[in-house]
């Protein structure tokens, strides 16, 4: 039996390792389904049957995302093209700026950059890898489009069958413990659902405020960097600060007044968001200590990228809930 158990464990590990992309798609679809489930349950409370609520919710979700992408895609694509073509000029402007000259006088930064560039160009394998990456862009675009389609279809199925999935999952535990397990499971799943909705709202507000701040400060490529800030804001705690710092560094290529103007507007908003906006939006979502949140986000991002960072906080909250409600309760009763 021990040998069979080890063999099954190795088989499961092999299947998971060879289907990592599929598992990521399944995780993303399940996360979207849990985020849309509170909306479906709200429609059910209004008297709409669940199939109709699922269909209406998915149509609204797909329509909103498609409209948003269609609205932003032309501007973002154009600005991305302009940004790529202007990189040599940006590098030249930075190298001639007064603050970079002072930095170069103290630390000889220009010599380090020149040596690294020369080393990169001298190695033929680097050029080959770069060309391979360029040729792989088309395949990456096709894979991303196919992945989005798979995630949308899986999310629809998961959202429609979520009550059945939960019922079958609860039936796997002994009948005497089902009420307790169902209570804890519903708390965890509801918290995850409200967390996904709240984080999406927070990320959208971050993108809007970043675009307003970029427009006021006069930072170039406004739509492109607003999208970058909004996407990074999906990563809790770390994402908004990272996005704001990137735009601030980009604003330094114009002048320090532009960078200060943007940073003042955006980072002041982050303080308002932390104390006023997020507590109201996340009132019904999961809550964990800040230290645990940071560690979870870093670990999740290292394992699965943006999706892992997004899933890290609700996963950590679920573990803390189980420890508090099961392990500690059991220990206190002994």
Secondary structure, DSSP 8 states (H G I E B T S, - for coil): -HHHHHHHHHHHHHHHHHTHHHHHHHHHHHHHHHHHHHHHHHHHHTT--HHHHHHHHHHHHHHHHHHHHHHHHHHHHHHHHHHHHTHHHHHHHHHHSHHHHHHHHHH-HHHHHHHHHHHHHH-HHHHHHHHHHHHHHHHHHHHHHHHHHHHHHHHHHHHHTHHHHHHHHHTTS-GGGHHHHHHHHHHHHHHHHHHHHHHHHHHHHHHHHHHHHHHHHT-SSHHHHHHHHHHHTTSTTHHHHHHHHHHHHHHTTT-HHHHHHHHHHHHHHHHHIIIIIHHHHTTTS----HHHHHHHHHHHHHHHHHHHHHHHHHHHHHHHHHIIIIIHHHHHH-
